Amino acid sequence: MATHLSAIKRAKQAEKKRLRNLHIKTTVKSSIKRVKMAIERKDVEGAQKALIKAIPLIQRAQSKGVFHKNTSARKISRLNREVNALKTQSA
């Protein structure tokens, strides 16, 4: 455990940040899971609605520094591709 006051403060800050990042990550993962479940059910409208809700969460996680810019872009791109493929299958 840290003994200097500054090290103690840093440890507290790191723990707060870790918990915040964990919450953001789990929220994003849940939203992605909702999109994928809608895709598995072949529910085009549900997948689109879930995607519209998931994209801002992923972008917010990037702006908070939880995800790297390319990671968030990759996640959004893959979800878009899967939803678009579902649209063309149903049409």
KAJO-V173429 format. One record per helix or strand of 3 or more residues. SS is the DSSP state (H for helix, E for strand). FROM is the first residue (numbers start at 1). TO is the last residue. If there is no record, write none. Layout:
ss = (SS:SS)
from = (FROM:FROM)
to = (TO:TO)
This chain:
ss = (H:H:H)
from = (5:44:69)
to = (40:63:90)
